[in-house]
Amino acid sequence: MIDDDEDVLLAAKLLLKKHAHQVIIEKNPKKIPFLLNNDTYDVILLDMNFSKDITSGKEGYYWLSQILEHDPDAVVILITAFGDVEMAVKALKEGATDFVLKPWQNEKLLATVSTAIKLKHSYKEVDKLKKAKEQLEADLNQPFKDIIGSSSSIKEVFSLIEKVAKTDANVLILGENGTGKELVARAIHQRSLRKDQSFIGVDMGAITQTLFESELFGHKKGSFTDAKDDRAGRFELANGGTLFLDEIGNLSMPLQSKLLTVLQNREVTRIGSNTSIPIDIRLICATNMNVHDMVNESTFRQDLLYRINTVEIKIPALRDRIEDIPLLANHFLTSYTKKYRKEIMRISPEAITSLQKYHWPGNIRELQHAIERAVIMSDNQTLEVNDFFFLKGGQNSSDDVITDNLNLDDVERNVIKRAINIHDGNISKAAKELGLTRASLYRRLEKHGL
């Protein structure tokens, strides 16, 4: 509450502190910007007339505009001893939530504040739902959400999903790049008791150290140079639902410590805020790295590993479930012929056999890309071996990862070249496929003359 009358402030505080978690009073309106930058408030009670102007309310309108400029969703109740209907209407048009006259009746003031608090909470809920919806739409704007396969190894994964889904146990999903770790995470969420709440995914390998806290825990407006608005972090957006942390093995030790603290305390604090926010999430993590070896090498915290892997699910590589390749290939064929309006009916048996003999270093993602490219480039109704450029030279093609030459530099060169080809020269995607940063991949490209 901001009012230049100390007696009014003390009287209001005595009344309201019985019904509020915290009541802040201030007689100098010039401190409003400081107060807004320092904390968030459910309701702001603002006097309309200060020492410069006793009756017109111009100062109140001015400070109301300043508050709303800082936070458009602020709930502000204007208070004055010189009010009338015209002033009340103008206050509401200017963005005030309500209008109270001095001297007030305690019951009426409490009722007004209570209603305003409910309104603020509804604003917060709407904002949370809106941001969660935006995030969901962004995450769901990807093809092929179903896990496809009938091999014994993938059936074992299905069995683990069914067993763990109905619990709130933390799950660690292990597997190579392109095996479908996110699909498994979504399947767990969709079969869980939290299925009606948000599923929020975060690619930990794509988050820089400087943005880690802002992305996961959120920030307040003005807390750093680019913080132009208050922002909820991924933990808040996932509250009540499931949080999926992909490529968790890429986190540095300092960031692992920050993540562990949040998981232990079950609360987050936005950057620039002193207020902690309790969180209720189901945590699913994934990585293509051997985190158990990383613990032995002291590059991954053992206590964090214990926290995230109540249950482990290992997804097999595509080369270990070759009987699923025909199912997957025909699924992608159907999807891409529809997308690109092509009349390709089938994949020839010879092409299927060749696809099953290929090593698939990029796993299902590489198979998906190969089918898409073949559909785009083919003018026939059947995809043949020659429609898959990487099969033309056979398994001993210079681009193939499998080689009799065990020189590490040569193997690394072939793997990098394969990743670049798979992603049509896209460095960012190739780096992610290889588990490298863009800078690291550029250094290796220069090293191998690629």
N, C-alpha and C positions, 0 to 999 in steps of 0.2 A: 504494500500500500504506500502510495506517495501523496503526502499532504503537508502543507506548511504549518499546520497547527499540531503541535506536539501532544496536546491533550486529546485531540481527536485520534491521533495515531495510537496512543497508549490505550485509549478506551476500545478501539477496534482490535488491538492485539489481545487484550484481556478476553474479549468476546470470542475471537476467532481461533485462538490457540487451543481451545478445548475441542475444536472440531477439525483442526488441520494438522498435518504432519509438521509443518514449519510455516511461520509467519515472519516475513521480512518487512520492516517499516523504514521509510526514508522521507525526510522533510525537504530535501533539496532535489528538484526535478532534473538538475543538470547531471545527476549521478545515474540517471536512467540508462544511458548507453553502457556504463560500466556494469550495472546490475544485469542487464540483458546478455552481455558478453560472458559474464561469470557463471550464470546458471540459467535454468529454465523454470518457468512458473506455470502452474495450472490456471491461475486467475491473477489479473492485475487490477487493483483498485486505484483509480487515478482521480485526484482532485482536478477541477476544471479551472480554478482561479487561484493564482499565486500573488505574490506581493506587487507585481507590476500592474496587474489588471484585476480588479476586485470582482466585477460582475459579468463581463461579456463572455467569458469562457474561452477566449481566443488561445490562451496558453494551453488549456486542456486539449483543444483541437490540435494544436501544434505538436504536443508531446504524444498524443494519440497517433498522429501520422508517423512520428519517428518510431514508435513501437511497432506499428504495423509494417513499416518499411523493413525493419529488422526481422520481424516474424509475421508474415501475412496471416498465420493461423492463431495469433495471440488472442486470448479472450480478455477483453478490457471492459471493466465496469466504471463508468464515469460518475463522480460524486460532486455535488455542489449544494450550497445553501441558497443559491439564487437561480433556481431552475424554473422553467415553465415548459409547456407542451411543445412550443416551437423549438426550444433548445434541445429537448429530448429527441425530437424527430431528426434534427440536424445531426445530433450525436450518433444516432443509429445509422444515418446515411453515411456518415464519415467512417463507419466501421466498428463502432462500439457494440458490445454485446447487450448491454443493459444500462440503465440510468437510475441512480438512487439520489434522493434528496436528503440533506441534513436538516434537522436532526432525524436520524433514522430510527425505525422500530427494530429492535434486535431480531425479532422473529423474521421480519421481512428481509433484513440484510442477510441472515443466515440462509433463508430460502433462495434468495437471489444468487448468493455465492455457490450454494449447493447445485443449483441448476446450471450455473456457468461451468462448474467443475465437470459435470456430466457431459456438457457440450464439448469441453476440451478433450476429454477421454474419447469421445466419438470421433473428433478430428484425428486424434492419434491413430485410432483403429482404422479409419478410412485410409489414412496416409500409409500405414503399414500394409494394408491389403492391396492398395494401388501399386506400391513398390514391389510387393511380392508377386503380384500379377505380371508386372512388367518383366521381372526377372524370370518368372516361369515361362512366359511367352518367348523370351530370348533363348532360354535353355531348351525349350521344346521345339524350336524351329530347326530341328535336325531330323533327318530321315531315319527309319529303321529302328524303332524302339523295342521290337520284339527280339527275344533271344531264340535263335533257330538252330535246331540240331536234334539228332536222335542217337548219337554215339554214347557209349557207356560213360565216358569221361564228362560229357556235358550233362548227362542225366544225374551224375553225382553232384554237380553244381546245383541243379534244380532241387535235389533233395535237401541240400544244405540251406538253400534259400527258404524253402518251406519250413524247415525246423527253426530257423533263427528269426524269421520275419515277424512272428507274433510276439516276440520278446522285445525288450528295449536294449538288448545287449549291443555294445559297440562292435562293429565288424570291420576287419581289415581285409581288403580284396587284393590279392597278389596276381600278377600276370604281366606278360610282355605288352608292349605298346600295340594297340589295335586289336586286342582280344575281346574287348567289350566290357571293361570293368564298370563303366558308367551304366550300361544296360543292366548289369547285375544289381548295382546300387538302387536303380529305379524300381527293379522288380521287387526288391526287399521292401522298399517304401510302399509300393502299391499293394502289398499283401500285409502290411503292418496295421496296427491300431491307429496309426497317425496318417493313414492314406488320404483323409479329407483335409489335411493341413499341407503346408508348403514343403516342397522338395527343393532345396537350394544347393546348387553346385558351385564349387570354387576350384579353379585350376591353380594349385599352389606353385606350380612351376612357372606360371606366367606372372606372378605377383612379385614386384621388386621389394627389396627390404624396406625401402622408404614408404611404400604404400601398404605394407602388410597390415598394420594396426588400423588404418583408415578403412581398408577394404573389409576386414573381418569384424572390427569392433565399432566402426562408425566414427563420425566426428561432428563437432559443433561448428557452426558458421564462424569464420574468422580465426579458427584455431591454427591454421597455417595459410600460406599464401594463396593456394587455389581452393580453399574451403569457402565457396561462395554461398552455400546453403547447409543447413543441418542435414546430416545423412545417416541413416541407419546402416549398420554393418550387416554382414551376412548372418552372423549369429542372431541378431534381432529379427531379421527377415525370416529366419528358419524357426523362430520360437514356436513351440508346440508341434513342430514337424520334424523333418530330417535334414541334417546338414551333411553334404558330401564333400570331403576334402580330397581332391584328386592329386596325384603325384606328390604325396606328403613327404616322400623321401628326399625331395629337393630342398626342404627347409634347412636353413643354417641353424647352428646350435643356439644362438641367441633367440631366434624366432621360435624354435622348439620350446624354449623355456617359457616364453610368453603364452604360447598356446597351451602348454601344460597347466599354467597358473589358472587360466580361464576354465579349463576342463575340471580342475580340482575344485575351484570356488563356485562354479556354475553361475557366474555373473560376469558381465562385461562393463567397461567404462569407456564411453566415447572420448576420443581425443579432445581436449579442451574442456572437459566436464569433470566435476568432482562427484557426480552421482553415479552409483553402480546400478546396473540393470540386471535383475535375475533372468536366467535363461533356462528353458526346458527343451532340450533337443535330443534327437536320436542321432548319434554320430556314426557315419560310415566313412572310412578312409580307403585310399587305393594307392598303389605304387607299382612301378615296374622294376624297382630295385630290391635287392636282397637286404631287407632292413635288419635281419638277424646278424648277417655279416657286418653290417654297418655298426651295430651295437658293439660287436667284438673289436671293431676298429675305432671305437669312440667317436664316430661321426653321427650317431643317432642315439638319443637318450633312451636308456633302458626303461626308466620309469614312464616315459611317454609311450613307449611300445606296449608296456603292460596296460596302460590306460586305454589304448585304441584297439587292441586285438583280443577282446574277450573271445571272439570267434574269428578264425581265419578261413577265407575261401580262396582256393587257388584255381585260377581259370586256365585251362589247357591252351597251348599254342595251336594254331590251325593245323600245323604239320602233324600234330599228335591226335587229330580227329578228322582225318582225310575223308572218312565216310560221310561227313557232314558237308563236304564241298559241293556236291551236286545240289543239295537242298538250298544252300546259301547262294550259289551261283544262279539258280533259277529264280530265287526270290528277288535278287538284284536285277535280273533280266526283266522280270515282270514290272518292277518299279520304274526302271529307266526307259523301257519301251513306251510306257504310259507317259512318263515325263517328257520325253523327246518326240513323242508321236511317231514312233517307228513301228514297222510291221515285222519285226524279227520274232519268229515263232519259237525257236529253240536253240540250244547249244549242242553241237554234234557230239556223239559219243567219244570220238577221237580227241576233241578239245577238252571234254570233261576228264578223260584219262590223263591228258597232259597237265591239266590244272591240278590233278591229284598228285602228280609226280613232282610238281614244283615245290620248292622249300618254303615259300611265303614268309620271308623275314618281317614283312609288315602286317602279317596275320589277316584278320577279316577286313580291316580297313584297306589293305592293299588289294584284296580280292574285289571288294566293292568298287574301288577306283578302276581296276582292270576291266570289270564288266561295263562300267559306265563309259570308259573310253572306247571299248569295242563296239558298244551300241551306237555311239556317236559316229564312229568312223565307217561302220559297215553299211553296205548297200544291198546286202542279201537278206534272205529270210532265216538263214541259219548262221550262227557264229562258228567259224572254223578255227583251227589252230593258228592259222596265219593272221587272224584278227587280234591275236594277243601278241604284241610286238616282242615281249620279253621271252616268249617261247620259241621264237623263230630260229634262234641259234642253238636250241637245245639246252640241256642242263649245264653244259660247259661254256656257255656264253661268257664273254669277258665281263658282262655286267652282273653275273650271278655271284651270290655270296658264297656258295659252296665251291671250294677250290682245293686242289692238292697242294698248293703253295701255302705253307703255314707261316710265312713271314708276316709278322704283325702289321707292319706298315702296309703291305699289299692287301691284307684282309681289311684293314681299316679303310683303305682307299676304295675297295670294292663296295663296302657297306655304305660309305658316304655317297658314292656314285649312285648306288641303288636307291637310296633315300631321295636324292635330288631328282632322279628320273620318276620315281613314284609320284612325287608332288609337282611335277612339271616345272622344276626350277624354283619353286617357292621356298626361300631360305627359312622363313619362320616355321612353316609346317615341317620341313625336313629336320630342323633343329629339334623341334618337339618330339618327332618320331625317334630321333637318336638319343633323346634325353640330354641334349646339350643346350647351352645358351646360343643366341645368334653369334655373339662375339667368338665363342669357342669354335663354332662351325666355320666361321670365316677364316680363323687361324688354320684350321685343318685343310680347308680348301686351298689356301695359299701354300701350305706345306706340301700338298700332293699335286699342285699344279692343275687343279680342277677349275 
